């Protein structure tokens, strides 16, 4: 127990517990406890040996970050983590790349770390002054950046001191919004327990150096980050419709990335960020969609787009590609070909991904020989496509499910009982996704295909018993009920703001002549079904 006259305060005890401890290990190694790695959750152990250095996180993950002495290019020491807490920044060489930051060191640890790095790794540890004013305005330096081997850090300085520095290689998108430069940062494979910056805005009012403008800063950052498209484009396609971000865009295929240029925003997608490609036929021989699945989602304000949907009609374009592309695709210079086909082949070539298509087995089972089900998800109408290993709902929102992620498939009667049914995907991780207003004539084909791919299908007998007969009293009574409400049998709900007026979805819900004929014959027949009375209008 502490003597009453010398007992330390609670603040002093807490500060002592948070303070990292250094211990000398065998072979001249240094070990620091309670050290954090920027971007990783928790605090762990940092160790410097004669050959390498590394950090090990807390259990249960115990994430390990390790570097060898030969990979180090430079080291910086910053008093940037609060009272008596410092940061160690390690920059790697070009062949390795990347910057690692470790926090939680004491000021007294500077000499020990400096001596160890100089003796075993031949790296000089330099101390950098850090701005503590708390200002949010300063100067941008991207000409020299940090003195790491790559020299491509974006540095924000206040009165000649470091405000913050950011690796340019971590930038996923760089765009301009009026006088702001919007930086979208890569999470770097971080999981939900890690803390990483995702977006930053730099206001460039134009009052500084004449050469520093928002557009000039964007172009320079794009060039440093490898997002620039200043070279010659391999192919360009104009007036390509994209569902989200919505509107007409121009596609430019460059050596390292795809440039999407709209009226107000431009985006650059690295080919390495493309995870999968799908070619879907929305309307037979009339409309197609190319779905581009992304590893890192495209950010539009606060909205994240995990997939891009490019829609095409039956128009053709003149093929203008390099000679090696023409030879590989089997085209002739100046030949015309459907736009969706040319764009799809160029996407396959540049991304190195296969173009997946819906299953031909479901197409053969479908009464109309198409590879999709017209349905709705919540308030959005679209198409549900079945592939061999997965299913996808388009156009908005885009949802993709692997069959291995689905525990079972359930069915239910739709709002228009007997005429439609609902399909429910019960996911193994929990939750369910429901698709509604599917034509009841497609129930048998859907069940048969889902069983073929190995999914567990729940009992569909209640839906089968609820189907109306073609000329029975149930069909006549339902037709009369629709006429009472002033709607056609099978009429589609009113479209919302996010759907086009000429959407072919409405054609699937048009009332047939058989249904109308059945309703008129019921009034003159002797079947005993009473006529539906028209509701009275009162004013």
C-alpha positions in Angstrom: 0.0 0.0 0.0 1.0 3.6 -0.7 1.9 5.7 2.4 -0.9 8.3 2.8 1.5 11.2 2.3 3.0 9.8 -0.9 0.0 8.2 -2.6 -0.1 9.3 -6.3 -3.2 10.7 -7.9 -5.5 8.6 -10.1 -4.4 10.5 -13.2 -0.8 9.7 -12.5 -1.6 6.0 -12.1 -3.6 5.9 -15.3 -0.8 7.7 -17.2 1.8 5.2 -15.9 -0.4 2.3 -17.0 -0.8 3.7 -20.5 2.9 4.5 -20.9 4.8 1.9 -23.0 7.4 -0.1 -21.3 10.8 -0.9 -22.8 12.8 -4.0 -22.0 16.1 -5.3 -23.3 15.8 -8.8 -24.8 18.5 -11.3 -25.6 20.8 -10.4 -28.6 20.3 -6.7 -28.2 16.7 -6.6 -29.2 14.3 -3.9 -27.9 10.7 -4.6 -26.8 8.0 -2.0 -26.3 4.7 -2.8 -24.7 1.4 -1.0 -25.2 2.3 0.3 -28.7 -0.4 0.8 -31.4 -0.2 0.3 -35.1 -2.1 3.0 -37.1 -5.0 1.3 -38.9 -5.0 -1.8 -36.6 -7.3 -2.3 -33.6 -5.9 -2.3 -30.1 -2.4 -2.0 -28.6 0.3 -4.6 -28.7 4.0 -5.3 -28.6 6.6 -3.7 -30.8 10.0 -5.4 -31.2 13.3 -4.4 -32.7 15.8 -7.2 -33.4 19.1 -7.2 -35.2 17.6 -8.4 -38.5 14.0 -7.3 -38.5 11.3 -5.4 -36.6 7.6 -5.9 -36.2 4.4 -5.4 -34.2 2.0 -8.0 -32.8 -1.6 -7.0 -32.0 -3.7 -8.2 -29.0 -5.6 -11.5 -28.9 -7.7 -13.0 -30.3 -6.7 -11.8 -33.8 -3.0 -11.1 -33.0 -2.4 -9.3 -36.2 1.3 -9.2 -37.1 3.1 -6.5 -39.1 6.8 -7.3 -39.8 9.6 -5.7 -41.8 13.2 -6.6 -42.4 16.0 -4.2 -42.0 16.8 -4.3 -45.7 13.3 -3.0 -46.6 13.6 0.2 -44.6 14.4 3.4 -46.5 13.9 6.1 -43.8 12.5 6.7 -40.3 10.8 9.7 -38.8 9.9 10.5 -35.2 7.0 12.8 -34.4 5.7 14.1 -31.1 2.1 13.8 -32.5 0.1 11.5 -30.2 -0.7 13.7 -27.2 1.1 14.4 -24.0 4.5 12.6 -23.8 3.5 10.2 -26.6 5.3 10.0 -29.9 4.9 8.3 -33.3 7.4 6.3 -35.3 7.0 6.4 -39.1 8.8 3.9 -41.2 9.1 4.2 -45.0 10.0 1.2 -47.1 11.9 1.1 -50.4 10.3 1.2 -53.9 10.4 -2.6 -54.3 8.3 -3.0 -51.1 6.4 0.3 -50.9 4.1 1.4 -48.1 4.4 3.3 -44.9 3.9 2.0 -41.4 3.1 4.1 -38.4 3.4 3.1 -34.7 2.1 5.2 -31.8 2.5 5.2 -28.1 6.3 5.7 -27.6 7.7 8.0 -24.9 10.0 10.9 -25.6 12.7 9.1 -23.6 12.6 6.2 -26.1 14.0 8.3 -29.0 17.7 7.8 -28.3 17.3 4.0 -27.9 15.4 3.6 -31.1 17.7 5.9 -33.0 20.8 4.0 -31.9 19.3 0.6 -32.8 18.2 1.7 -36.3 21.6 3.3 -37.0 23.6 0.4 -35.7 21.7 -2.6 -37.2 19.8 -1.1 -40.2 22.0 1.9 -41.2 18.9 4.1 -41.1 19.0 7.5 -39.4 16.0 8.4 -37.3 15.2 12.1 -37.7 12.8 14.1 -35.5 10.2 16.1 -37.3 8.4 19.1 -35.7 4.6 18.8 -35.6 2.1 21.6 -35.7 0.1 21.9 -32.6 -1.9 25.0 -33.4 -4.9 23.1 -34.5 -5.4 25.1 -37.7 -7.3 23.6 -40.6 -5.5 25.7 -43.2 -1.9 25.5 -44.4 0.2 24.5 -47.4 0.2 21.4 -49.6 3.5 19.9 -50.6 3.4 17.1 -53.3 6.6 18.0 -55.2 9.0 16.4 -52.7 6.6 14.6 -50.3 8.2 12.6 -47.6 11.8 11.5 -47.9 10.8 7.9 -48.3 12.2 6.0 -51.2 9.0 6.6 -53.3 8.7 10.2 -52.2 4.9 10.2 -52.9 3.3 11.4 -49.7 0.9 14.2 -49.6 2.0 16.6 -46.8 0.0 19.3 -45.2 2.2 21.9 -43.4 1.3 24.6 -41.0 4.0 27.3 -40.5 6.6 24.9 -41.8 5.6 22.1 -39.4 3.9 18.8 -40.3 0.1 19.0 -40.0 -0.5 15.5 -41.5 0.9 13.4 -44.3 -0.9 10.9 -46.4 0.4 8.2 -48.7 -0.7 8.9 -52.3 -0.8 5.2 -53.0 -3.8 5.0 -50.6 -5.9 7.2 -52.8 -8.7 5.3 -54.6 -10.4 8.3 -56.3 -9.5 12.0 -56.6 -12.3 14.3 -57.8 -13.1 18.0 -57.8 -16.4 19.4 -56.4 -16.4 23.1 -57.0 -13.3 24.4 -55.2 -12.9 21.2 -53.1 -10.6 18.2 -53.9 -12.3 15.0 -52.7 -10.0 12.2 -51.8 -11.4 8.7 -51.5 -9.0 6.4 -49.6 -8.5 2.7 -49.8 -9.3 0.7 -46.7 -6.4 -1.6 -47.6 -8.3 -4.9 -46.7 -9.2 -3.6 -43.2 -11.9 -5.5 -41.3 -14.7 -4.0 -39.3 -12.6 -3.8 -36.1 -10.0 -1.6 -37.7 -10.1 2.2 -37.9 -9.0 3.7 -41.2 -9.8 7.1 -42.9 -12.1 6.7 -45.9 -12.6 10.3 -47.3 -11.0 13.7 -47.0 -11.8 17.1 -48.5 -9.3 19.8 -49.3 -10.6 23.3 -49.9 -8.5 25.1 -52.5 -9.9 28.7 -52.6 -7.3 29.8 -55.2 -5.8 32.6 -53.1 -2.4 31.0 -52.9 0.1 30.3 -55.6 -1.2 30.9 -59.1 -0.4 27.3 -60.1 -2.3 25.8 -57.1 -5.9 25.2 -58.1 -8.3 22.5 -57.4 -8.0 21.1 -60.9 -4.2 21.2 -60.9 -4.0 19.5 -57.5 -6.4 16.8 -58.7 -4.4 16.1 -61.8 -1.1 16.0 -59.9 -2.5 13.6 -57.3 -4.0 11.4 -59.9 -0.7 11.2 -61.7 1.2 10.4 -58.5 -1.3 7.8 -57.5 -1.4 6.1 -60.9 -5.0 7.2 -61.5 -4.2 9.6 -64.3 -5.4 9.0 -67.9 -3.2 11.4 -69.7 -2.0 8.8 -72.2 -3.7 7.6 -75.4 -6.9 5.8 -74.8 -7.1 2.3 -76.2 -10.9 2.7 -76.8 -13.6 5.2 -76.1 -17.3 4.8 -76.0 -19.7 7.7 -75.6 -23.3 8.0 -74.4 -23.2 4.8 -72.3 -26.1 4.6 -69.8 -25.2 3.7 -66.2 -27.9 3.0 -63.7 -25.8 4.3 -60.7 -24.2 6.8 -60.9 -27.1 7.7 -63.0 -26.9 9.2 -66.5 -25.0 9.1 -69.7 -21.2 8.6 -69.4 -18.2 8.4 -71.6 -16.0 5.3 -71.1 -12.3 5.6 -71.8 -10.1 2.5 -71.6 -6.5 3.3 -70.8 -3.5 1.1 -70.0 -4.0 1.0 -66.2 -7.6 2.0 -65.6 -11.1 2.7 -66.9 -12.1 6.4 -66.9 -15.8 7.2 -66.5 -16.6 10.7 -67.4 -20.0 12.2 -66.6 -21.5 15.7 -66.8 -20.6 16.6 -63.3 -18.2 13.9 -62.0 -15.5 11.7 -63.3 -14.3 8.4 -61.8 -11.3 6.2 -62.4 -11.5 2.4 -61.8 -8.4 0.4 -61.7 -8.6 -2.9 -63.6 -7.3 -4.7 -60.5 -10.4 -3.4 -58.6 -12.8 -5.3 -61.0 -13.8 -8.5 -59.2 -16.4 -10.0 -61.7 -18.3 -9.3 -64.9 -21.8 -10.4 -65.9 -23.6 -10.1 -69.3 -27.4 -10.1 -68.8 -30.1 -9.9 -71.5 -32.9 -7.7 -70.0 -35.2 -8.0 -73.1 -34.8 -10.5 -75.8 -32.7 -9.1 -78.6 -33.4 -5.5 -77.5 -31.8 -4.6 -74.1 -28.6 -5.9 -72.4 -26.8 -5.0 -69.2 -23.2 -5.5 -68.2 -22.6 -5.7 -64.5 -19.2 -4.7 -63.2 -18.6 -6.0 -59.7 -15.9 -4.1 -57.7 -13.7 -5.1 -54.8 -13.7 -1.6 -53.3 -17.0 0.2 -53.9 -17.3 3.4 -55.9 -18.2 6.3 -53.6 -20.7 9.0 -54.7 -21.1 11.3 -51.8 -22.4 9.1 -49.0 -23.6 6.4 -51.4 -21.4 3.4 -52.1 -21.8 1.5 -55.3 -20.5 -2.1 -55.1 -21.4 -2.7 -58.7 -21.9 -0.7 -61.9 -24.7 -1.6 -64.3 -24.1 -0.5 -67.9 -27.2 -0.7 -70.1 -27.3 -1.0 -73.9 -30.0 -1.2 -76.5 -29.6 -2.8 -80.0 -27.6 0.0 -81.5 -24.3 -0.7 -83.2 -21.0 1.2 -83.1 -18.1 1.4 -85.4 -15.2 -0.7 -84.0 -12.1 1.5 -83.5 -9.5 -0.6 -81.7 -5.7 -1.3 -82.0 -4.7 -3.9 -84.5 -3.9 -6.6 -81.9 -7.4 -6.1 -80.4 -9.0 -6.4 -83.8 -7.2 -9.5 -84.6 -7.9 -11.1 -81.2 -11.7 -10.2 -81.3 -12.1 -11.1 -85.0 -13.1 -7.6 -86.2 -12.1 -5.6 -89.2 -11.2 -2.0 -89.0 -14.3 0.2 -89.5 -16.7 -2.8 -89.0 -19.9 -2.2 -87.0 -20.9 -4.4 -84.1 -23.4 -4.2 -81.2 -22.2 -1.8 -78.6 -22.7 -4.2 -75.6 -20.6 -6.8 -77.4 -17.6 -4.5 -78.1 -17.6 -3.0 -74.6 -17.8 -6.4 -73.0 -14.9 -7.8 -75.0 -12.7 -4.8 -74.1 -13.6 -5.2 -70.4 -12.7 -8.9 -70.5 -9.4 -8.1 -72.2 -8.3 -5.3 -69.9 -9.5 -6.7 -66.6 -8.5 -10.3 -67.2 -11.9 -11.5 -65.8 -14.3 -13.9 -67.4 -17.7 -12.7 -68.5 -20.4 -14.7 -66.7 -23.8 -15.4 -68.2 -27.1 -16.8 -66.8 -27.7 -20.5 -66.8 -29.0 -22.0 -70.0 -30.8 -24.7 -68.0 -33.2 -22.2 -66.5 -33.7 -20.6 -69.9 -34.9 -23.9 -71.3 -37.3 -24.5 -68.3 -38.8 -21.0 -68.6 -42.0 -21.0 -70.7 -40.9 -17.9 -72.6 -37.3 -19.1 -73.0 -35.7 -16.2 -71.1 -33.1 -16.4 -68.3 -34.8 -14.3 -65.7 -37.8 -13.7 -63.5 -39.6 -10.4 -63.6 -40.2 -9.4 -60.0 -40.0 -6.7 -57.4 -37.8 -6.1 -54.3 -39.6 -3.8 -51.9 -40.6 -0.8 -54.1 -38.1 -1.6 -56.9 -39.0 -3.7 -59.9 -36.3 -5.6 -61.8 -35.1 -8.9 -63.1 -33.8 -11.9 -61.1 -31.2 -13.9 -63.0 -30.2 -17.4 -62.2 -26.6 -18.5 -62.9 -25.0 -21.9 -62.2 -23.3 -20.8 -58.9 -25.2 -17.6 -58.0 -28.2 -15.4 -58.6 -28.4 -11.7 -59.3 -31.1 -9.0 -59.0 -30.8 -6.0 -61.3 -31.3 -3.2 -62.2 -31.5 -1.2 -59.0 -30.4 -2.1 -56.4 -27.9 -4.7 -57.5 -27.9 -7.8 -55.3 -25.7 -10.9 -55.8 -26.0 -14.1 -53.8 -24.0 -17.3 -54.0 -26.0 -20.4 -53.7 -23.6 -21.6 -51.0 -24.7 -18.6 -48.9 -28.4 -19.5 -49.1 -29.7 -21.9 -46.4 -33.2 -22.5 -48.0 -35.7 -21.0 -50.4 -39.2 -20.3 -49.3 -42.3 -19.4 -51.3 -45.5 -17.5 -50.4 -48.7 -16.3 -52.1 -48.4 -12.8 -53.5 -50.8 -9.9 -53.0 -52.6 -11.0 -56.2 -53.3 -14.4 -54.8 -53.3 -17.2 -57.4 -51.7 -15.0 -60.1 -48.3 -14.3 -58.4 -46.1 -15.8 -55.8 -43.2 -14.5 -53.6 -39.7 -16.0 -53.4 -37.7 -15.7 -50.2 -34.0 -16.4 -49.9 -33.1 -17.4 -46.3 -29.4 -16.7 -45.8 -27.2 -18.8 -43.7 -25.7 -15.8 -41.9 -29.2 -14.7 -40.9 -31.9 -12.6 -42.5 -34.0 -13.1 -45.6 -34.4 -11.4 -48.9 -37.8 -11.4 -50.5 -38.8 -11.0 -54.2 -42.4 -10.5 -54.9 -45.0 -10.3 -57.8 -43.6 -13.2 -59.8 -46.0 -14.8 -62.3 -47.4 -18.0 -60.9 -46.9 -19.8 -64.3 -43.1 -19.7 -63.5 -43.4 -21.5 -60.2 -42.7 -25.0 -61.5 -39.7 -23.9 -63.6 -38.2 -22.0 -60.6 -38.6 -24.9 -58.2 -37.2 -27.4 -60.6 -34.1 -25.3 -61.3 -33.4 -24.4 -57.6 -33.5 -28.1 -56.7 -31.1 -28.9 -59.6 -28.5 -26.5 -58.2 -28.8 -28.1 -54.8 -30.8 -25.6 -52.8 -33.3 -26.6 -50.1 -36.8 -25.8 -51.3 -39.6 -25.5 -48.9 -43.1 -26.8 -49.4 -44.9 -25.1 -52.3 -48.2 -27.0 -52.0 -50.2 -24.0 -50.5 -49.3 -21.9 -53.5 -50.2 -24.7 -56.0 -53.6 -25.2 -54.3 -54.3 -21.4 -54.5 -54.0 -21.3 -58.3 -57.3 -20.3 -60.0 -58.8 -22.4 -62.8 -58.9 -20.9 -66.2 -62.8 -20.8 -66.4 -63.7 -21.4 -62.8 -65.8 -19.3 -60.4 -62.6 -18.2 -58.5 -61.2 -16.6 -61.6 -64.5 -14.9 -62.4 -64.9 -13.6 -58.8 -61.3 -12.2 -58.8 -61.7 -10.5 -62.1 -64.9 -8.9 -60.8 -63.1 -7.7 -57.7 -60.4 -6.0 -59.8 -63.1 -4.3 -61.9 -64.7 -3.1 -58.7 -61.5 -1.4 -57.6 -61.1 0.2 -61.0 -57.9 -1.8 -61.9 -57.1 -4.4 -64.5 -56.2 -7.9 -63.4 -52.5 -8.1 -63.0 -52.0 -4.3 -63.5 -48.6 -3.1 -62.3 -48.3 -0.7 -59.4 -47.5 3.0 -60.2 -43.8 3.5 -61.0 -41.7 5.6 -58.7 -39.4 8.4 -59.4 -36.4 6.1 -60.0 -37.9 4.2 -62.9 -38.3 5.3 -66.5 -41.7 5.8 -68.0 -41.0 3.4 -70.9 -39.8 0.6 -68.6 -40.8 -2.7 -70.2 -41.7 -4.0 -66.7 -45.2 -2.7 -67.3 -45.8 -4.9 -70.3 -45.5 -8.1 -68.1 -48.5 -7.0 -66.0 -50.9 -6.1 -68.8 -54.3 -7.8 -68.5 -55.0 -10.5 -71.0 -58.0 -10.7 -73.3 -58.9 -14.0 -71.6 -59.3 -12.4 -68.2 -61.5 -9.6 -69.6 -63.6 -12.1 -71.6 -64.1 -14.2 -68.5 -65.4 -11.2 -66.6 -67.9 -10.2 -69.3 -69.2 -13.8 -69.8 -69.8 -14.1 -66.1 -72.5 -11.4 -66.2 -74.5 -13.3 -68.9 -74.0 -16.9 -67.8 -76.0 -18.9 -65.4 -73.1 -19.7 -63.1 -74.7 -17.9 -60.2 -71.8 -15.6 -59.5 -73.3 -12.2 -58.5 -72.3 -9.1 -60.5 -69.7 -6.9 -58.8 -71.5 -3.6 -57.9 -69.8 -0.3 -58.9 -69.2 1.8 -55.8 -71.3 5.0 -55.5 -69.6 8.3 -55.8 -70.6 11.0 -53.3 -69.7 14.6 -53.4 
